[in-house]
Amino acid sequence: MPEYPKVVTLNDNSGLMLRLMVNNDLDSLLRFYRSIPEDSRQFLRMDVTDRANVERRFGELNYDHVYPILAFDEDEIVGIATMFRAEMGWKRNLGEVRVLIAPHYRRKGLGTIFVRELFSHALRSKTQKIQAEMVEAQESAIAAFERFGFRREATLRKHVTDNHGKRENLIIMTLDIEDYWYLIEDHVQSHDIRIHNN
């Protein structure tokens, strides 16, 4: 895609490079997943330390349906944000967002940057709605999505279980792209914004 690679600046003024995943990133992505502490991986939908699982998800990339953005510190992957879309069926216009960031790079604004990038892709791909799921304890992740306009659609009580058998509430957050643009139009009209040529 023409907008990648790009350099982004985190809240601590450090820089990271973002680009779309390509097929030969598989080994680096697997190293990244294996470096993530177990407590950060326990609510993922598959064992990402198993190469076969990672190959099934990312082995034959089709950006129309799996759109993974990687964050690099030099040659090391430090985060991944992916939007998944069904190839057909009644959920084909829904984009499901998943974000995973290495512990040392959290709370520095990378989550917000990732959400912004995926939102831009949703606009280009005419995705109508974006959805994200997280446990209630992931407060910083929830805050990052809320800053971008996502709202809590539902709280499913004791819906998921961690590795120690503790049941957690699952939060479902959504952003309706059409509603988002109506809000922008209302804001512009209510403030009577005019563009003046010098």
N, C-alpha and C positions, 0 to 999 in steps of 0.2 A: 504494500500500500504506500502511496506517495508521502504520507505524513510521517512515516517511520523510516529510519530510527530518529529519535528525538531525545534531547537531554532535558531533564526536569530537575528542579531545585526543591529540596526538602526543607522543612521548617528550621533545621539546624544549618542551612546554607550548603549542605553537601549536595553533590550532583549524582544522578543516576541516569543511565541510558535505557530508554524503553524501545522495544521493537516487537513485532509479531514473531511468534514461535515458528521455526522451520523444522523440517524433518531431522536435520542433524543436531538439533538441540536435545534430543531424547536422553542422551547420557548425562548431560549437565542438569537436566530437569530431574532426573532420578537422584542425582547427588543432592540436589536442593531438597527434595522431599525427604530423603533419608537424614538430612541434617536437622529437620524440624523436630522439636521435642514431642514425645508421644502424647502429652496432654493437649497439644495443639492439633494433633492429627486424629484424635479419637472420635470426632463427630463428622469426619469425612465419609463419603459414601462408599469408598473402597480403600483397600490397603495400597497406598501409593508408594510404599517401599518395595512392592512386588513389580518387577519389570513388566511382566505379562499384562498386568492391569493398566500400567501407564501406556504401554503400546496399544492396547485396545482403545484407550481414550484419545490418544494423540498420534498414533502411528501413521494414519493416512489423513492428513489435515485437509479439511474443506472449510474455508473461512465463512461460508454461508451458514454453516451449522455449528461449527466449533471455532470460536474466535479467541485464541489465547494471546495475551500480551505479557511479555516477560520484562522484568526490571533487572538490570545488570549493574553491579559495582565492579568495574573493570570486566573480567571474564567470568565472574561468579554471579549466578542467578540468585537474587535475594527476594523475589516476589513474583507471583503469577496471578493474573486476573483473567477470567474466562467468561464469555457469554455463550451459552448453549441454546440452540434453537432446534425444535423438532423439524425433521425433513418434510413431514406431511401430517395431516390430521388437525384436530380442533385446537391444538396448542401451537400451531406453526407460527403464529404472530406474537408469541410470548418468548421473551428472552430471559433465561435463568442465569443469574450472575453468581460467580463464586470467586472469592479472593483469599489468597494465602500469602502471608508475609513472614519473612524470617524474624525471629524475636528482636534482634538488635536494630531492626529498621522499622519497628512499630512505633506508633505515637509520634511520628515525624511528618505526617501528612501524605504518606505514600498511599494509604487506603483511599483518601479523598481523590488523589490524582488518578488512581485506577478507576474509581467510579466515574469520574469525568470522562475518561477515555472510552469506557464502555458505553456511556450515555451518547457520546458523539457517534460511535459505531451504530447504536440503535437508531439514531436519526437517519443515518445514511442508508441503513438496511431496511428502513420502513418497519421496524419492529414497533408494535403498538403498545406493549406493556413490558416492563422489566420487573423481575421478582428476585428477591434474595431471602435466604433462610439462615438463621443463626440462633444459637442458644441465648437465653436471656442474660447469662453472665458475660457475654461478649459486648460489654458496654461501649468500648471504643469503636468497635465495628458498627454497632447500631448508630452511634453518634455521627459517624462518617456518612452513612446513608441518609440520615435525617438532615444533615447539612445540605445535601443535594436535592432534597425535596421528597425523598421516600417517606411513606407513612406506614405505620403498623397496621397491616390488614387483619392479622389474627394472632392470638396467643394460644398455642396448643399446650395445655398443661400436662406436665410429666410425659411428654411425647417421645423424648429420646433418652438414652441411657449411656452414661459414660463408662469407662473401662473398669471403674470400681463399683459399678452397679447402682450409682446414684442417678435418679431420674431428674431430668431437666425440662424446663419449659422451652418450647420452640417458638421463635418469633418469625412470622412471615411478613416481609416488608415489600411494598410495591410502589412503582412509579408509573402512572399512566401518561404516555407521551402526549396524547391529544389533550388531556387535561392540563398538562404542564404548559403547552403552548397557549391555551386559552388564558391561563394565569398571566403569561407574559404580555399577551395582547391587552388584557384588562389593565395591567399595570401601565403600559405605554399610553393607553387612551385616558386613564384617570389622571395622569401627570401631564397631559397635553404636551408631549415631547415633540420638538420641532428641530429639524436639521437646517442649519444656516450655512450657506456657501460664502466664503470670504472672497 
